[in-house]
Amino acid sequence: MEQKIRVIITDDHEMVRRGLNTFLRVYPDLELVAEANSGEQALELCEKFSPDVVLMDLIMPSGMGGIEATRQIVQRFPKIKVIALSSAIDTPTVSKALEAGAMGYLMKNVSTDQLADAIRDVNQGKRALSEEATQALILAATQRSEPVYRLTEREYEVLHLLIEGRTNPEIAQKMTVSRSTVKYHISSILSKLGVTNRSEAVSLALRHRIIIES
């Protein structure tokens, strides 16, 4: 009997993990061995279970981002392959994920058969890139101009508060919105800036003078 491909799911949204869990059970050659809700937990589970493939969410607003988690997994556990999963495509994030060592980059709306094939491919040492990720890499190779960050007015306000070092509850109170709304804005900011955590967002914002620190 052929050995199953052992998989760990990493995503901070329970519904996403549940959906991927259900998907994996459809294929007899794939086996879910653990679920992580953060980059830190993914590292712990990789050490404990030694999976073949990790499905890694890139945008996790709290704690270690998906790109840094990918980098550490690849460095510490060279035999483990990582497939980056994202709900949006932007050139900087694709490049950073692959530079960190990800063998695959797929959209979260990928079909179950495509995801299953991607897991099998990276397990054999092959690349697995969505069409969108491939186009983003082509764009990166042909266009080297300064990036344009299309943040909304509210996102600029949230970013400024992040630069001030405010926590999510403090931002919610300052803007008179719910904490879930703040989390939504932060996730959108991270995606648009092509970063995976709030510290990277602050660093990029100051470096490119998206917002001048007051």
Secondary structure as a PSIPRED ss2 file (coil, helix, strand):
# PSIPRED VFORMAT (PSIPRED V4.0)

   1 M C   1.000  0.000  0.000
   2 E C   1.000  0.000  0.000
   3 Q C   1.000  0.000  0.000
   4 K C   1.000  0.000  0.000
   5 I E   0.000  0.000  1.000
   6 R E   0.000  0.000  1.000
   7 V E   0.000  0.000  1.000
   8 I E   0.000  0.000  1.000
   9 I E   0.000  0.000  1.000
  10 T E   0.000  0.000  1.000
  11 D C   1.000  0.000  0.000
  12 D C   1.000  0.000  0.000
  13 H C   1.000  0.000  0.000
  14 E H   0.000  1.000  0.000
  15 M H   0.000  1.000  0.000
  16 V H   0.000  1.000  0.000
  17 R H   0.000  1.000  0.000
  18 R H   0.000  1.000  0.000
  19 G H   0.000  1.000  0.000
  20 L H   0.000  1.000  0.000
  21 N H   0.000  1.000  0.000
  22 T H   0.000  1.000  0.000
  23 F H   0.000  1.000  0.000
  24 L H   0.000  1.000  0.000
  25 R C   1.000  0.000  0.000
  26 V C   1.000  0.000  0.000
  27 Y C   1.000  0.000  0.000
  28 P C   1.000  0.000  0.000
  29 D C   1.000  0.000  0.000
  30 L E   0.000  0.000  1.000
  31 E E   0.000  0.000  1.000
  32 L E   0.000  0.000  1.000
  33 V E   0.000  0.000  1.000
  34 A E   0.000  0.000  1.000
  35 E E   0.000  0.000  1.000
  36 A E   0.000  0.000  1.000
  37 N C   1.000  0.000  0.000
  38 S C   1.000  0.000  0.000
  39 G H   0.000  1.000  0.000
  40 E H   0.000  1.000  0.000
  41 Q H   0.000  1.000  0.000
  42 A H   0.000  1.000  0.000
  43 L H   0.000  1.000  0.000
  44 E H   0.000  1.000  0.000
  45 L H   0.000  1.000  0.000
  46 C H   0.000  1.000  0.000
  47 E H   0.000  1.000  0.000
  48 K H   0.000  1.000  0.000
  49 F H   0.000  1.000  0.000
  50 S C   1.000  0.000  0.000
  51 P C   1.000  0.000  0.000
  52 D C   1.000  0.000  0.000
  53 V E   0.000  0.000  1.000
  54 V E   0.000  0.000  1.000
  55 L E   0.000  0.000  1.000
  56 M E   0.000  0.000  1.000
  57 D E   0.000  0.000  1.000
  58 L C   1.000  0.000  0.000
  59 I C   1.000  0.000  0.000
  60 M C   1.000  0.000  0.000
  61 P C   1.000  0.000  0.000
  62 S C   1.000  0.000  0.000
  63 G C   1.000  0.000  0.000
  64 M C   1.000  0.000  0.000
  65 G C   1.000  0.000  0.000
  66 G H   0.000  1.000  0.000
  67 I H   0.000  1.000  0.000
  68 E H   0.000  1.000  0.000
  69 A H   0.000  1.000  0.000
  70 T H   0.000  1.000  0.000
  71 R H   0.000  1.000  0.000
  72 Q H   0.000  1.000  0.000
  73 I H   0.000  1.000  0.000
  74 V H   0.000  1.000  0.000
  75 Q H   0.000  1.000  0.000
  76 R H   0.000  1.000  0.000
  77 F C   1.000  0.000  0.000
  78 P C   1.000  0.000  0.000
  79 K C   1.000  0.000  0.000
  80 I C   1.000  0.000  0.000
  81 K E   0.000  0.000  1.000
  82 V E   0.000  0.000  1.000
  83 I E   0.000  0.000  1.000
  84 A E   0.000  0.000  1.000
  85 L E   0.000  0.000  1.000
  86 S E   0.000  0.000  1.000
  87 S C   1.000  0.000  0.000
  88 A C   1.000  0.000  0.000
  89 I C   1.000  0.000  0.000
  90 D C   1.000  0.000  0.000
  91 T H   0.000  1.000  0.000
  92 P H   0.000  1.000  0.000
  93 T H   0.000  1.000  0.000
  94 V H   0.000  1.000  0.000
  95 S H   0.000  1.000  0.000
  96 K H   0.000  1.000  0.000
  97 A H   0.000  1.000  0.000
  98 L H   0.000  1.000  0.000
  99 E H   0.000  1.000  0.000
 100 A H   0.000  1.000  0.000
 101 G C   1.000  0.000  0.000
 102 A C   1.000  0.000  0.000
 103 M C   1.000  0.000  0.000
 104 G E   0.000  0.000  1.000
 105 Y E   0.000  0.000  1.000
 106 L E   0.000  0.000  1.000
 107 M E   0.000  0.000  1.000
 108 K C   1.000  0.000  0.000
 109 N C   1.000  0.000  0.000
 110 V C   1.000  0.000  0.000
 111 S C   1.000  0.000  0.000
 112 T H   0.000  1.000  0.000
 113 D H   0.000  1.000  0.000
 114 Q H   0.000  1.000  0.000
 115 L H   0.000  1.000  0.000
 116 A H   0.000  1.000  0.000
 117 D H   0.000  1.000  0.000
 118 A H   0.000  1.000  0.000
 119 I H   0.000  1.000  0.000
 120 R H   0.000  1.000  0.000
 121 D H   0.000  1.000  0.000
 122 V H   0.000  1.000  0.000
 123 N H   0.000  1.000  0.000
 124 Q C   1.000  0.000  0.000
 125 G C   1.000  0.000  0.000
 126 K C   1.000  0.000  0.000
 127 R C   1.000  0.000  0.000
 128 A E   0.000  0.000  1.000
 129 L E   0.000  0.000  1.000
 130 S C   1.000  0.000  0.000
 131 E H   0.000  1.000  0.000
 132 E H   0.000  1.000  0.000
 133 A H   0.000  1.000  0.000
 134 T H   0.000  1.000  0.000
 135 Q H   0.000  1.000  0.000
 136 A H   0.000  1.000  0.000
 137 L H   0.000  1.000  0.000
 138 I H   0.000  1.000  0.000
 139 L H   0.000  1.000  0.000
 140 A H   0.000  1.000  0.000
 141 A H   0.000  1.000  0.000
 142 T H   0.000  1.000  0.000
 143 Q C   1.000  0.000  0.000
 144 R C   1.000  0.000  0.000
 145 S C   1.000  0.000  0.000
 146 E C   1.000  0.000  0.000
 147 P C   1.000  0.000  0.000
 148 V C   1.000  0.000  0.000
 149 Y C   1.000  0.000  0.000
 150 R C   1.000  0.000  0.000
 151 L C   1.000  0.000  0.000
 152 T C   1.000  0.000  0.000
 153 E H   0.000  1.000  0.000
 154 R H   0.000  1.000  0.000
 155 E H   0.000  1.000  0.000
 156 Y H   0.000  1.000  0.000
 157 E H   0.000  1.000  0.000
 158 V H   0.000  1.000  0.000
 159 L H   0.000  1.000  0.000
 160 H H   0.000  1.000  0.000
 161 L H   0.000  1.000  0.000
 162 L H   0.000  1.000  0.000
 163 I H   0.000  1.000  0.000
 164 E C   1.000  0.000  0.000
 165 G C   1.000  0.000  0.000
 166 R C   1.000  0.000  0.000
 167 T C   1.000  0.000  0.000
 168 N H   0.000  1.000  0.000
 169 P H   0.000  1.000  0.000
 170 E H   0.000  1.000  0.000
 171 I H   0.000  1.000  0.000
 172 A H   0.000  1.000  0.000
 173 Q H   0.000  1.000  0.000
 174 K H   0.000  1.000  0.000
 175 M H   0.000  1.000  0.000
 176 T C   1.000  0.000  0.000
 177 V C   1.000  0.000  0.000
 178 S C   1.000  0.000  0.000
 179 R H   0.000  1.000  0.000
 180 S H   0.000  1.000  0.000
 181 T H   0.000  1.000  0.000
 182 V H   0.000  1.000  0.000
 183 K H   0.000  1.000  0.000
 184 Y H   0.000  1.000  0.000
 185 H H   0.000  1.000  0.000
 186 I H   0.000  1.000  0.000
 187 S H   0.000  1.000  0.000
 188 S H   0.000  1.000  0.000
 189 I H   0.000  1.000  0.000
 190 L H   0.000  1.000  0.000
 191 S H   0.000  1.000  0.000
 192 K H   0.000  1.000  0.000
 193 L H   0.000  1.000  0.000
 194 G C   1.000  0.000  0.000
 195 V C   1.000  0.000  0.000
 196 T C   1.000  0.000  0.000
 197 N C   1.000  0.000  0.000
 198 R H   0.000  1.000  0.000
 199 S H   0.000  1.000  0.000
 200 E H   0.000  1.000  0.000
 201 A H   0.000  1.000  0.000
 202 V H   0.000  1.000  0.000
 203 S H   0.000  1.000  0.000
 204 L H   0.000  1.000  0.000
 205 A H   0.000  1.000  0.000
 206 L H   0.000  1.000  0.000
 207 R H   0.000  1.000  0.000
 208 H C   1.000  0.000  0.000
 209 R C   1.000  0.000  0.000
 210 I C   1.000  0.000  0.000
 211 I C   1.000  0.000  0.000
 212 I C   1.000  0.000  0.000
 213 E C   1.000  0.000  0.000
 214 S C   1.000  0.000  0.000
